[in-house]
């Protein structure tokens, strides 16, 4: 699917009534692959997760435009699904937003989400946030749309507001309406506090409403059926890969420290299973197709891919407990 088709598909998801499109977030190419293999329709990126995995630091504006662009490029390239990219504040003023959106469109992003925090921004569930004037954000949205229209007119532009915890619900509504009227395709409200609030936002803002849910964060654990009932179209789940992966790594390292190698194996996939996830069969087949037959025969003793794979697996060991 080419970038325009991905963007069209993503745009169509936002128009479905009575359906909450889930946006599980990837922080690298592998987590994106796992999201696709699990059967989801859209992959999101998480600035929080990218900051943690790339530099091991919190989401407080320490990762910049070029680092996010490169990480997003690897995620977009790893999957065939539409990828909706977190572009923070656009990394500057309206001119920076224009350049940012052009570049993310050029790597094939199906959508981007721009936020109205003061830079350096921070995770929306953290304290100490600030927001820019509404008029400045409107200009950023218009700059994003201009860049979008030049590169991929079907690309989705999401506008996020962090006004709820800074200035209250009425300011969220005021900004949401202004951002929708400026042309944003969906409005992402950071950290709504009750289902009643969410329902009010759906009724008052003339664009699809989205937000996120983080385990232990500021948003209550709403039920998907309830969100669909009141008209929420889009729900981001940014830590669905990052937090479980972190816990599994902690547990595996504790097991290893105790000398329990079988325990380590129980917490993860096997060598063969992981190779299958990263598509080793494709590369083996390509190798057999493109490299000299004499070289392959010397390396593997055969040029039959199934035999190569069988021989490779025959020498592996099962670590897991019976």
C-alpha positions as CSV (number, residue, x, y, z in Angstrom):
1,X,0.0,0.0,0.0
2,X,1.5,3.3,-1.1
3,X,1.6,6.3,1.3
4,X,-1.5,8.0,-0.1
5,X,-3.5,4.8,0.2
6,X,-2.4,4.3,3.8
7,X,-3.4,7.9,4.6
8,X,-6.8,7.4,2.9
9,X,-7.3,4.2,4.9
10,X,-6.4,5.9,8.1
11,X,-8.7,8.8,7.3
12,X,-11.5,6.4,6.7
13,X,-11.0,4.8,10.2
14,X,-11.7,8.2,11.8
15,X,-15.0,8.5,10.1
16,X,-16.5,5.2,11.4
17,X,-19.4,5.7,13.8
18,X,-19.7,3.5,16.9
19,X,-16.1,2.2,16.5
20,X,-13.1,3.2,18.5
21,X,-10.0,2.8,16.4
22,X,-7.1,1.7,18.6
23,X,-3.7,3.2,18.2
24,X,-1.2,0.9,19.9
25,X,2.1,2.7,19.9
26,X,5.5,1.5,18.8
27,X,8.8,2.8,20.0
28,X,10.9,0.9,17.4
29,X,10.6,-1.2,14.3
30,X,10.2,-4.5,16.3
31,X,7.3,-3.2,18.4
32,X,5.7,-2.0,15.2
33,X,6.0,-5.4,13.6
34,X,4.4,-7.0,16.7
35,X,1.5,-4.5,16.6
36,X,0.9,-5.4,13.0
37,X,1.1,-9.1,13.6
38,X,-1.4,-8.8,16.4
39,X,-4.0,-7.6,13.9
40,X,-4.3,-3.9,14.7
41,X,-5.3,-1.4,12.0
42,X,-3.0,1.5,12.8
43,X,0.4,1.9,14.4
44,X,1.2,5.0,16.4
45,X,4.5,6.2,17.6
46,X,5.2,7.3,21.2
47,X,7.6,10.1,21.9
48,X,7.6,8.9,25.5
49,X,8.7,5.4,24.4
50,X,11.2,6.7,21.9
51,X,12.8,9.0,24.5
52,X,13.1,6.0,26.9
53,X,14.4,3.5,24.4
54,X,16.7,5.9,22.5
55,X,18.4,7.8,25.3
56,X,17.0,6.3,28.5
57,X,15.6,9.6,29.6
58,X,12.0,10.9,30.4
59,X,9.8,12.6,27.8
60,X,10.7,16.2,28.6
61,X,11.8,17.4,25.2
62,X,15.3,15.9,25.1
63,X,14.8,14.2,21.8
64,X,14.7,16.4,18.7
65,X,13.3,16.5,15.2
66,X,16.0,14.6,13.4
67,X,16.1,11.8,16.0
68,X,12.3,11.4,15.9
69,X,12.3,11.5,12.1
70,X,14.8,8.7,11.8
71,X,13.1,6.5,14.4
72,X,9.7,7.1,12.6
73,X,11.3,6.2,9.3
74,X,12.3,2.8,10.6
75,X,8.9,2.2,12.0
76,X,7.1,3.2,8.8
77,X,9.4,1.0,6.8
78,X,8.8,-2.0,9.0
79,X,5.1,-2.4,8.5
80,X,2.4,-2.1,5.9
81,X,-0.1,-0.4,8.2
82,X,-0.8,3.3,8.3
83,X,1.5,4.9,10.9
84,X,0.3,8.0,12.9
85,X,3.4,9.9,14.1
86,X,3.8,11.9,17.3
87,X,5.6,15.1,16.2
88,X,5.5,16.8,19.6
89,X,5.1,20.6,19.1
90,X,6.5,20.6,15.6
91,X,9.9,21.6,17.0
92,X,9.5,25.4,16.8
93,X,7.1,27.9,15.2
94,X,4.8,27.6,12.2
95,X,7.8,27.5,9.8
96,X,9.3,24.6,11.8
97,X,6.0,22.8,11.7
98,X,5.8,23.2,7.9
99,X,9.2,21.7,7.5
100,X,8.5,18.9,10.0
101,X,5.3,17.8,8.4
102,X,6.9,17.8,4.9
103,X,9.6,15.6,6.1
104,X,7.3,13.1,7.9
105,X,5.1,13.0,4.8
106,X,8.1,12.2,2.7
107,X,9.0,9.1,4.8
108,X,5.4,7.8,4.4
109,X,3.7,8.7,7.6
110,X,-0.1,8.4,7.2
111,X,-0.7,11.0,9.9
112,X,1.0,13.3,12.3
113,X,-0.2,14.7,15.6
114,X,0.8,18.2,16.7
115,X,0.5,19.5,20.2
116,X,0.0,23.0,21.8
117,X,2.5,22.7,24.6
118,X,5.3,25.2,25.2
119,X,8.7,23.7,24.1
120,X,10.4,21.9,25.7
121,X,7.3,19.8,26.0
122,X,6.7,16.9,28.4
123,X,4.6,13.8,28.7
124,X,1.0,14.9,29.0
125,X,0.5,13.1,32.2
126,X,3.4,15.0,33.9
127,X,3.0,18.1,36.0
128,X,4.5,21.5,35.1
129,X,3.1,21.8,31.5
130,X,2.6,25.1,29.7
131,X,0.5,25.8,26.6
132,X,1.0,28.3,23.8
133,X,-1.7,30.8,22.8
134,X,-4.6,29.4,20.8
135,X,-3.8,31.7,17.9
136,X,-0.2,30.4,17.7
137,X,-1.4,26.8,17.6
138,X,-4.0,27.7,14.9
139,X,-1.1,29.0,12.7
140,X,0.8,25.8,13.3
141,X,-2.1,23.7,12.2
142,X,-2.4,25.8,9.0
143,X,1.3,25.4,8.4
144,X,0.9,21.6,8.9
145,X,-2.0,21.6,6.4
146,X,0.0,23.6,3.8
147,X,2.9,21.1,4.0
148,X,0.4,18.1,4.0
149,X,-1.3,19.4,0.8
150,X,2.0,19.8,-1.0
151,X,3.2,16.3,-0.1
152,X,0.2,14.0,0.5
153,X,-3.2,15.6,0.6
154,X,-4.7,12.5,2.2
155,X,-2.4,12.7,5.2
156,X,-4.2,13.1,8.5
157,X,-3.4,16.1,10.8
158,X,-4.2,15.6,14.4
159,X,-4.2,18.5,16.9
160,X,-3.6,17.8,20.6
161,X,-4.4,20.1,23.4
162,X,-2.9,19.9,26.9
163,X,-5.2,22.6,28.2
164,X,-7.2,20.3,30.6
165,X,-4.7,20.3,33.4
166,X,-3.5,23.8,32.7
167,X,-6.6,25.9,32.1
168,X,-9.6,23.6,32.6
169,X,-12.3,21.9,30.5
170,X,-13.8,25.1,29.0
171,X,-10.5,26.0,27.5
172,X,-10.2,22.5,26.0
173,X,-13.5,23.0,24.3
174,X,-12.6,26.5,23.1
175,X,-9.3,25.3,21.7
176,X,-10.8,22.1,20.3
177,X,-13.3,24.1,18.3
178,X,-10.7,26.5,17.1
179,X,-8.3,23.7,16.0
180,X,-11.1,21.8,14.2
181,X,-12.1,25.0,12.4
182,X,-8.5,25.5,11.4
183,X,-8.7,22.2,9.6
184,X,-7.4,19.5,12.1
185,X,-8.7,16.1,11.2
186,X,-9.1,15.0,14.8
187,X,-8.7,16.6,18.2
188,X,-6.6,14.8,20.8
189,X,-7.4,15.9,24.3
190,X,-4.7,15.1,26.8
191,X,-5.9,13.5,30.1
192,X,-9.7,13.9,30.3
193,X,-10.8,13.1,33.9
194,X,-14.3,11.6,33.6
195,X,-16.5,9.9,31.1
196,X,-18.9,12.8,31.4
197,X,-16.1,15.1,30.3
198,X,-15.3,13.0,27.3
199,X,-19.0,12.9,26.3
200,X,-19.1,16.7,26.5
201,X,-16.0,17.0,24.3
202,X,-17.6,14.7,21.7
203,X,-20.7,16.8,21.6
204,X,-19.1,20.3,21.6
205,X,-16.1,19.8,19.3
206,X,-16.8,19.4,15.6
207,X,-14.1,16.8,14.9
208,X,-13.4,13.2,15.9
209,X,-12.2,13.1,19.5
210,X,-9.1,11.1,20.6
211,X,-7.0,10.8,23.8
212,X,-4.7,8.2,25.4
213,X,-4.8,5.8,28.3
214,X,-1.7,5.0,30.3
215,X,-1.6,2.4,33.1
216,X,-1.2,4.5,36.3
217,X,-1.7,7.8,34.4
218,X,-4.2,10.5,34.8
219,X,-7.0,9.0,32.6
220,X,-9.4,6.6,34.3
221,X,-9.5,3.0,32.9
222,X,-12.5,3.6,30.7
223,X,-14.2,0.7,29.0
224,X,-13.9,0.6,25.2
225,X,-17.6,-0.2,24.9
226,X,-18.5,3.0,26.8
227,X,-16.2,5.1,24.7
228,X,-17.7,3.8,21.5
229,X,-21.2,4.4,22.9
230,X,-20.5,8.1,23.5
231,X,-18.8,8.6,20.1
232,X,-15.0,8.5,20.7
233,X,-13.4,7.6,17.4
234,X,-9.7,7.1,18.3
235,X,-7.9,5.9,21.4
236,X,-4.1,5.9,21.7
237,X,-2.4,3.2,23.9
238,X,1.2,4.4,24.0
239,X,2.6,2.1,26.6
240,X,1.1,-1.2,25.5
241,X,4.5,-2.4,24.2
242,X,6.9,-0.4,26.3
243,X,5.7,-1.2,29.9
244,X,5.2,-5.0,29.4
245,X,8.6,-5.2,27.6
246,X,10.3,-3.4,30.5
247,X,8.7,-5.7,33.1
248,X,9.7,-8.8,31.2
249,X,13.3,-7.5,30.9
250,X,13.4,-6.8,34.6
251,X,12.2,-10.3,35.4
252,X,14.5,-12.0,33.0
253,X,17.5,-10.2,34.4
254,X,16.5,-11.1,37.9
255,X,16.3,-14.8,36.8
256,X,19.7,-14.6,35.1
257,X,21.2,-13.1,38.2
258,X,19.9,-16.1,40.1
259,X,21.4,-18.4,37.5
260,X,18.0,-19.6,36.3
261,X,18.6,-19.9,32.6
262,X,15.4,-21.9,32.1
263,X,13.5,-19.1,33.9
264,X,15.0,-16.6,31.4
265,X,13.7,-18.7,28.5
266,X,10.2,-19.0,30.0
267,X,9.9,-15.2,30.0
268,X,10.6,-14.8,26.3
269,X,10.3,-16.2,22.8
270,X,12.8,-18.7,21.6
271,X,15.7,-18.1,19.1
272,X,13.7,-19.7,16.3
273,X,10.5,-17.9,17.1
274,X,12.3,-14.5,17.2
275,X,14.0,-15.2,13.9
276,X,10.6,-15.9,12.4
277,X,9.3,-12.6,13.7
278,X,12.1,-10.7,12.0
279,X,11.4,-12.5,8.7
280,X,14.6,-14.6,8.4
281,X,12.8,-16.9,5.9
282,X,12.5,-14.0,3.4
283,X,16.2,-13.2,3.7
284,X,17.3,-16.8,3.4
285,X,15.1,-17.0,0.2
286,X,16.6,-13.8,-1.2
287,X,20.1,-15.0,-0.4
288,X,19.5,-18.3,-2.3
289,X,18.0,-16.3,-5.2
290,X,20.6,-13.7,-5.6
291,X,24.0,-15.0,-4.4
292,X,26.2,-17.4,-6.5
293,X,25.1,-21.0,-6.2
294,X,28.6,-22.2,-5.6
295,X,29.0,-19.8,-2.7
296,X,25.7,-21.0,-1.2
297,X,26.5,-24.7,-1.7
298,X,29.9,-24.1,0.1
299,X,28.2,-22.2,2.9
300,X,25.2,-24.4,3.5
301,X,25.9,-27.7,1.8
302,X,22.6,-27.2,-0.2
303,X,20.7,-24.6,-2.2
304,X,17.3,-25.7,-1.0
305,X,15.8,-23.1,1.4
306,X,13.7,-25.7,3.4
307,X,16.8,-27.8,3.9
308,X,18.8,-24.8,5.0
309,X,16.2,-23.9,7.6
310,X,15.8,-27.5,8.8
311,X,19.6,-27.9,9.2
312,X,19.8,-24.6,11.1
313,X,17.1,-25.6,13.5
314,X,18.4,-29.1,14.0
315,X,21.3,-27.9,16.1
316,X,19.3,-25.7,18.5
317,X,18.4,-26.6,22.1
318,X,15.1,-26.2,24.0
319,X,15.7,-24.3,27.2
320,X,12.2,-24.1,28.4
321,X,11.0,-26.2,31.3
322,X,9.0,-29.3,30.4
